């Protein structure tokens, strides 16, 4: 299968005419203050420095672009340095147009390594992923996008939770002359664990359905508003967990914030406005519910109670982006604030969170 994918990419690449190569580089620094880095009632505060580097080598023609790239990120916590981490992602991707500027087919393969400091090395991950998607113009300004994504997620220090993921999605996009955009999408997410167990109510696999409907509207040439609703449906009531030496039970959701663990709705919206060609400001908000299908509430001693966790979360954010290309081509500055209020029937996850961030980036 791998040889077939690479052969297909090579044939498409070599069959293209007027090839030319291009090198891209993107570097950025982000500093942010987070007054609740673990998102729980303990309200642990810290300042985090994050450095990112992205490089890509492109071979392009009129109908094809072949890219080899690397993405690296390094995060450093001032007080809680045991949370320091770094990640490295290597990939190849090919985009082929079946007509000029239209009907793109994307195929790619990625490999990711995530490393954490001692104490958090249970989060160390090596991930192999592959994807393919195709967008087709059905009629003018109406598109159908469909695709498939595969992940192999291996937690070397925590193989109990290592798994495969298969994701299938389809999305309909309609653009109207009035400036309205309508998007409807559906996803099927499947997870299968490496190691299987014959234990009642202990998950060997998981399924999640996601349906999203989004409406956007241009109010002026510089102002856009959009609103969306999303439904998440998890048909199973099983989960994975482990018991430590003190007989405390730790569920996968508590360790990895597992998206397969809950049902719920999300309602959200955003407003963005260009003050001029260099300054973009956006405001967004959302309300979501998470009803956990197999995660019981724990008391202050860590003992599981006889009812399941339910969360209601309200979030707001404001972000400003400054294009500084008039000073240095490719330079930009960004600043923002995000606020989360999570109300839960589990006291440990009843919290508030403020995050203040600023970043500077340069790319060509």
Residue pairs with C-beta under 8 A, 6 or more apart in sequence:
2 109
5 107
5 109
5 130
8 107
9 66
9 92
9 94
9 107
12 64
12 66
12 94
12 96
13 59
13 64
13 66
13 94
16 61
16 62
16 63
16 64
17 61
17 62
18 61
18 62
19 59
19 60
19 61
20 59
20 60
20 61
21 57
21 58
21 59
21 60
22 57
22 58
22 60
23 55
23 56
23 57
23 58
24 54
24 55
24 56
24 57
24 58
24 363
24 364
25 54
25 55
25 363
25 364
26 52
26 53
26 54
26 55
26 361
26 362
26 363
26 364
27 51
27 52
27 53
27 54
27 361
27 362
27 363
28 51
28 52
28 359
28 360
28 361
28 362
29 49
29 50
29 51
29 52
29 359
29 360
29 361
30 49
30 50
30 52
30 357
30 358
30 359
31 47
31 48
31 49
31 50
31 357
31 358
31 359
32 47
32 48
32 50
32 355
32 356
32 357
32 358
33 45
33 46
33 47
33 48
33 355
33 356
33 357
34 45
34 46
34 47
34 48
34 353
34 354
34 355
35 43
35 45
35 353
35 354
35 355
36 42
36 43
36 44
36 45
36 351
36 352
36 353
36 354
37 44
37 45
37 46
37 48
37 77
37 80
37 83
38 44
39 340
39 342
39 349
39 351
39 353
40 348
40 349
40 351
41 347
41 348
41 349
41 350
41 351
43 351
43 352
44 80
45 79
46 77
46 78
46 79
46 80
46 83
47 77
47 78
47 79
48 75
48 76
48 77
48 78
49 75
49 76
49 78
50 73
50 74
50 75
50 76
51 73
51 74
52 71
52 72
52 73
52 74
52 361
53 70
53 71
53 72
53 73
54 69
54 70
54 71
54 72
54 363
55 69
55 70
56 67
56 68
56 69
56 70
57 67
57 68
57 69
58 65
58 66
58 67
59 65
59 66
59 67
60 66
62 97
62 100
63 96
63 97
63 98
63 100
64 94
64 95
64 96
64 97
65 94
65 95
66 92
66 93
66 94
67 92
67 93
67 94
67 95
68 91
68 92
69 90
69 91
69 92
69 93
70 88
70 89
70 90
70 91
71 87
71 88
71 89
71 91
72 86
72 87
72 88
72 89
73 86
73 87
74 85
74 86
75 83
75 84
75 85
75 86
76 84
77 83
77 84
81 117
82 117
82 118
82 119
82 120
83 116
83 117
83 120
84 116
84 117
85 114
85 115
85 116
85 117
85 120
85 123
86 114
86 115
87 112
87 113
87 114
87 115
88 112
88 113
89 110
89 111
89 112
89 113
90 110
90 111
90 112
91 108
91 109
91 110
91 111
92 108
92 109
93 106
93 107
93 108
94 106
94 107
94 108
95 104
95 105
95 106
96 104
96 105
97 103
97 104
98 104
98 105
102 137
103 134
103 135
103 136
103 137
104 134
104 135
105 132
105 133
105 134
106 131
106 132
106 133
106 134
106 147
107 131
107 132
108 130
108 131
108 132
109 128
109 129
109 130
110 127
110 128
110 129
110 130
111 126
111 127
111 128
111 129
112 125
112 126
112 127
112 129
113 125
113 126
113 127
114 123
114 124
114 125
114 126
114 127
115 121
115 124
116 122
116 123
116 124
121 157
122 155
122 157
122 158
122 255
123 155
123 158
123 256
124 155
124 156
124 157
125 153
125 154
125 155
125 156
126 154
126 156
127 151
127 152
127 153
127 154
128 151
128 152
129 149
129 150
129 151
129 152
130 149
130 150
131 147
131 148
131 149
131 150
132 147
132 148
133 145
133 146
133 147
133 148
134 145
134 146
134 147
135 143
135 144
135 145
136 143
136 144
136 145
137 143
138 144
141 174
141 175
141 176
142 172
142 173
142 174
142 175
143 172
143 173
143 174
144 170
144 171
144 172
144 173
145 169
145 170
145 171
145 172
145 173
146 169
146 170
146 171
147 168
147 169
148 166
148 167
148 168
148 169
149 165
149 166
149 167
149 169
150 164
150 165
150 166
150 167
151 164
151 165
151 167
152 164
153 162
153 163
153 164
153 165
154 162
154 194
155 161
155 162
158 255
159 194
159 195
160 193
160 195
160 240
160 242
161 193
161 240
161 252
161 255
161 256
162 193
162 194
162 195
163 191
163 192
163 193
163 194
164 191
164 192
164 194
165 189
165 190
165 191
165 192
166 189
166 190
166 192
167 187
167 188
167 189
167 190
168 187
168 188
169 185
169 186
169 187
169 188
170 185
170 186
171 183
171 184
171 185
171 186
172 182
172 183
172 184
172 185
173 181
173 182
173 183
174 181
174 182
174 183
175 181
176 182
178 217
179 217
179 218
179 219
180 215
180 216
180 217
180 218
181 214
181 215
181 216
181 217
181 226
182 214
182 215
182 216
183 212
183 213
183 214
183 215
183 216
184 212
184 213
184 214
185 210
185 211
185 212
185 213
186 209
186 210
186 211
186 212
187 208
187 209
187 210
187 211
188 207
188 208
188 209
189 207
189 208
189 209
189 210
189 259
189 260
190 205
190 206
190 207
191 205
191 206
191 207
191 208
191 260
192 204
192 205
193 203
193 204
193 205
193 240
196 204
197 204
201 237
201 238
201 239
201 294
202 238
202 239
202 240
202 241
203 236
203 238
203 239
203 240
203 294
206 234
206 236
206 238
206 260
207 234
207 235
207 236
207 260
208 232
208 233
208 234
208 259
208 260
209 231
209 232
209 233
209 234
209 235
210 230
210 231
210 232
210 233
211 230
211 231
211 233
212 228
212 229
212 230
212 231
213 228
213 229
213 230
214 226
214 227
214 228
215 226
215 227
215 228
216 224
216 225
216 226
217 224
217 225
217 226
218 224
219 225
222 273
222 274
222 275
223 271
223 272
223 273
223 274
224 271
224 272
224 273
225 269
225 270
225 271
225 272
226 269
226 270
227 267
227 268
227 269
228 266
228 267
228 268
228 269
229 265
229 266
229 267
229 268
230 265
230 266
230 267
230 268
231 264
231 265
232 259
232 262
232 263
232 264
232 265
232 266
233 263
234 260
234 261
234 262
234 263
234 293
236 260
236 293
236 294
237 293
237 294
238 294
239 251
239 252
239 253
239 261
239 293
239 294
239 295
240 251
240 252
241 249
241 250
241 251
241 252
242 249
242 250
243 249
243 250
244 250
248 302
249 304
251 261
251 294
251 295
252 258
252 261
253 261
253 262
253 292
253 295
254 295
261 292
261 293
261 294
261 295
262 290
262 291
262 292
262 293
262 295
262 311
263 290
263 291
263 293
264 288
264 289
264 290
264 291
265 288
265 289
266 286
266 287
266 288
266 289
267 286
267 287
267 288
268 284
268 285
268 286
268 287
269 284
269 285
269 286
270 282
270 283
270 284
270 285
271 282
271 283
271 284
272 280
272 281
272 282
272 283
273 280
273 281
273 282
274 280
275 281
277 323
278 322
278 323
278 324
278 325
278 326
279 320
279 321
279 322
279 323
280 320
280 321
280 323
281 318
281 319
281 320
281 321
282 318
282 319
282 320
282 321
283 316
283 317
283 318
283 319
284 316
284 317
284 318
284 319
285 314
285 315
285 316
285 317
286 314
286 315
287 312
287 313
287 314
287 315
288 312
288 313
288 315
289 310
289 311
289 312
289 313
290 309
290 310
290 311
290 312
290 313
291 308
291 310
292 308
292 309
292 310
292 311
293 308
294 308
295 308
295 309
296 304
296 305
296 306
296 307
296 308
296 309
297 304
297 305
297 307
297 308
297 309
297 345
297 346
298 304
298 305
298 346
298 348
299 305
300 347
307 345
309 344
309 345
309 346
309 349
310 344
310 345
311 342
311 343
311 344
311 349
312 342
312 343
312 344
313 340
313 341
313 342
313 343
314 340
314 341
314 343
315 338
315 339
315 340
315 341
316 338
316 339
317 336
317 337
317 338
317 339
318 336
318 337
319 334
319 335
319 336
320 334
320 335
320 336
321 332
321 333
321 334
322 332
322 333
322 334
323 332
324 331
324 332
324 333
325 331
325 332
328 362
329 364
330 362
330 363
330 364
331 360
331 361
331 362
332 360
332 361
332 362
333 358
333 359
333 360
333 361
334 357
334 358
334 359
334 360
334 361
335 357
335 358
335 359
336 356
336 357
336 358
337 354
337 355
337 356
337 357
338 353
338 354
338 355
338 357
339 352
339 353
339 354
339 355
340 351
340 352
340 353
341 351
341 352
341 353
342 349
342 350
342 351
342 352
342 353
343 350
344 350
